[in-house]
């Protein structure tokens, strides 16, 4: 195993808990279901960096009938970062174990610029020798080009990368690109997949 490359959302961190979703949804006056639909509808462009935070959150607020003031946008960005900051201690322990064995680690996440910088400032980020974010690259999973970019940047053949993601489409695309890839369903399963 040359490199282990992992996703962030719902791999290194848990899915947002219901109270966090309710908090951010309540900030724009929407029910969680309506908020979540609006949240994901525009997220791909935000993750790619083709829309900035003001554009993304402004459109979301407009869909939910709320004016997007600068103060509100600041709150929404903060709550979004908090919502995705509930770390999976089981995954982190696996990463620490791999690091202790000198297995090189990289992070590959579809994340907007604000989330990317937030992750990079977190203590656990030091486990990763390289961190790749869609908004920086203007590429996002499951685009095959992002896997080629990562392999090239790491100076590795695709077959020398073991990739872990919670989304089947991303895992399938990675396999098609020549990576060894596992679908993340929990830390125990990942430990078994990686034969730790």
Secondary structure as a PSIPRED ss2 file (coil, helix, strand):
# PSIPRED VFORMAT (PSIPRED V4.0)

   1 X C   1.000  0.000  0.000
   2 X C   1.000  0.000  0.000
   3 X E   0.000  0.000  1.000
   4 X E   0.000  0.000  1.000
   5 X E   0.000  0.000  1.000
   6 X E   0.000  0.000  1.000
   7 X C   1.000  0.000  0.000
   8 X C   1.000  0.000  0.000
   9 X C   1.000  0.000  0.000
  10 X C   1.000  0.000  0.000
  11 X C   1.000  0.000  0.000
  12 X C   1.000  0.000  0.000
  13 X E   0.000  0.000  1.000
  14 X C   1.000  0.000  0.000
  15 X C   1.000  0.000  0.000
  16 X C   1.000  0.000  0.000
  17 X C   1.000  0.000  0.000
  18 X H   0.000  1.000  0.000
  19 X H   0.000  1.000  0.000
  20 X H   0.000  1.000  0.000
  21 X H   0.000  1.000  0.000
  22 X H   0.000  1.000  0.000
  23 X H   0.000  1.000  0.000
  24 X H   0.000  1.000  0.000
  25 X H   0.000  1.000  0.000
  26 X H   0.000  1.000  0.000
  27 X H   0.000  1.000  0.000
  28 X C   1.000  0.000  0.000
  29 X C   1.000  0.000  0.000
  30 X C   1.000  0.000  0.000
  31 X C   1.000  0.000  0.000
  32 X H   0.000  1.000  0.000
  33 X H   0.000  1.000  0.000
  34 X H   0.000  1.000  0.000
  35 X H   0.000  1.000  0.000
  36 X H   0.000  1.000  0.000
  37 X H   0.000  1.000  0.000
  38 X H   0.000  1.000  0.000
  39 X H   0.000  1.000  0.000
  40 X H   0.000  1.000  0.000
  41 X H   0.000  1.000  0.000
  42 X C   1.000  0.000  0.000
  43 X H   0.000  1.000  0.000
  44 X H   0.000  1.000  0.000
  45 X H   0.000  1.000  0.000
  46 X H   0.000  1.000  0.000
  47 X H   0.000  1.000  0.000
  48 X H   0.000  1.000  0.000
  49 X C   1.000  0.000  0.000
  50 X C   1.000  0.000  0.000
  51 X C   1.000  0.000  0.000
  52 X C   1.000  0.000  0.000
  53 X H   0.000  1.000  0.000
  54 X H   0.000  1.000  0.000
  55 X H   0.000  1.000  0.000
  56 X H   0.000  1.000  0.000
  57 X H   0.000  1.000  0.000
  58 X H   0.000  1.000  0.000
  59 X H   0.000  1.000  0.000
  60 X H   0.000  1.000  0.000
  61 X H   0.000  1.000  0.000
  62 X H   0.000  1.000  0.000
  63 X H   0.000  1.000  0.000
  64 X C   1.000  0.000  0.000
  65 X C   1.000  0.000  0.000
  66 X C   1.000  0.000  0.000
  67 X C   1.000  0.000  0.000
  68 X C   1.000  0.000  0.000
  69 X C   1.000  0.000  0.000
  70 X H   0.000  1.000  0.000
  71 X H   0.000  1.000  0.000
  72 X H   0.000  1.000  0.000
  73 X H   0.000  1.000  0.000
  74 X H   0.000  1.000  0.000
  75 X H   0.000  1.000  0.000
  76 X H   0.000  1.000  0.000
  77 X H   0.000  1.000  0.000
  78 X H   0.000  1.000  0.000
  79 X H   0.000  1.000  0.000
  80 X H   0.000  1.000  0.000
  81 X H   0.000  1.000  0.000
  82 X H   0.000  1.000  0.000
  83 X H   0.000  1.000  0.000
  84 X C   1.000  0.000  0.000
  85 X C   1.000  0.000  0.000
  86 X C   1.000  0.000  0.000
  87 X E   0.000  0.000  1.000
  88 X C   1.000  0.000  0.000
  89 X H   0.000  1.000  0.000
  90 X H   0.000  1.000  0.000
  91 X H   0.000  1.000  0.000
  92 X H   0.000  1.000  0.000
  93 X H   0.000  1.000  0.000
  94 X H   0.000  1.000  0.000
  95 X H   0.000  1.000  0.000
  96 X H   0.000  1.000  0.000
  97 X H   0.000  1.000  0.000
  98 X H   0.000  1.000  0.000
  99 X H   0.000  1.000  0.000
 100 X H   0.000  1.000  0.000
 101 X C   1.000  0.000  0.000
 102 X C   1.000  0.000  0.000
 103 X C   1.000  0.000  0.000
 104 X E   0.000  0.000  1.000
 105 X E   0.000  0.000  1.000
 106 X E   0.000  0.000  1.000
 107 X E   0.000  0.000  1.000
 108 X E   0.000  0.000  1.000
 109 X E   0.000  0.000  1.000
 110 X C   1.000  0.000  0.000
 111 X C   1.000  0.000  0.000
 112 X C   1.000  0.000  0.000
 113 X H   0.000  1.000  0.000
 114 X H   0.000  1.000  0.000
 115 X H   0.000  1.000  0.000
 116 X H   0.000  1.000  0.000
 117 X H   0.000  1.000  0.000
 118 X H   0.000  1.000  0.000
 119 X H   0.000  1.000  0.000
 120 X H   0.000  1.000  0.000
 121 X C   1.000  0.000  0.000
 122 X C   1.000  0.000  0.000
 123 X H   0.000  1.000  0.000
 124 X H   0.000  1.000  0.000
 125 X H   0.000  1.000  0.000
 126 X H   0.000  1.000  0.000
 127 X H   0.000  1.000  0.000
 128 X C   1.000  0.000  0.000
 129 X C   1.000  0.000  0.000
 130 X E   0.000  0.000  1.000
 131 X E   0.000  0.000  1.000
 132 X E   0.000  0.000  1.000
 133 X E   0.000  0.000  1.000
 134 X H   0.000  1.000  0.000
 135 X H   0.000  1.000  0.000
 136 X H   0.000  1.000  0.000
 137 X H   0.000  1.000  0.000
 138 X C   1.000  0.000  0.000
 139 X C   1.000  0.000  0.000
 140 X C   1.000  0.000  0.000
 141 X C   1.000  0.000  0.000
 142 X C   1.000  0.000  0.000
 143 X C   1.000  0.000  0.000
 144 X H   0.000  1.000  0.000
 145 X H   0.000  1.000  0.000
 146 X H   0.000  1.000  0.000
 147 X H   0.000  1.000  0.000
 148 X H   0.000  1.000  0.000
 149 X H   0.000  1.000  0.000
 150 X H   0.000  1.000  0.000
 151 X H   0.000  1.000  0.000
 152 X H   0.000  1.000  0.000
 153 X H   0.000  1.000  0.000
 154 X H   0.000  1.000  0.000
 155 X C   1.000  0.000  0.000
 156 X C   1.000  0.000  0.000
 157 X C   1.000  0.000  0.000
 158 X H   0.000  1.000  0.000
 159 X H   0.000  1.000  0.000
 160 X H   0.000  1.000  0.000
 161 X E   0.000  0.000  1.000
 162 X E   0.000  0.000  1.000
 163 X E   0.000  0.000  1.000
 164 X E   0.000  0.000  1.000
 165 X E   0.000  0.000  1.000
 166 X C   1.000  0.000  0.000
 167 X C   1.000  0.000  0.000
 168 X H   0.000  1.000  0.000
 169 X H   0.000  1.000  0.000
 170 X H   0.000  1.000  0.000
 171 X H   0.000  1.000  0.000
 172 X H   0.000  1.000  0.000
 173 X H   0.000  1.000  0.000
 174 X H   0.000  1.000  0.000
 175 X H   0.000  1.000  0.000
 176 X H   0.000  1.000  0.000
 177 X C   1.000  0.000  0.000
 178 X C   1.000  0.000  0.000
 179 X C   1.000  0.000  0.000
 180 X E   0.000  0.000  1.000
 181 X E   0.000  0.000  1.000
 182 X E   0.000  0.000  1.000
 183 X E   0.000  0.000  1.000
 184 X C   1.000  0.000  0.000
 185 X C   1.000  0.000  0.000
 186 X C   1.000  0.000  0.000
 187 X H   0.000  1.000  0.000
 188 X H   0.000  1.000  0.000
 189 X H   0.000  1.000  0.000
 190 X H   0.000  1.000  0.000
 191 X H   0.000  1.000  0.000
 192 X H   0.000  1.000  0.000
 193 X H   0.000  1.000  0.000
 194 X C   1.000  0.000  0.000
 195 X C   1.000  0.000  0.000
 196 X C   1.000  0.000  0.000
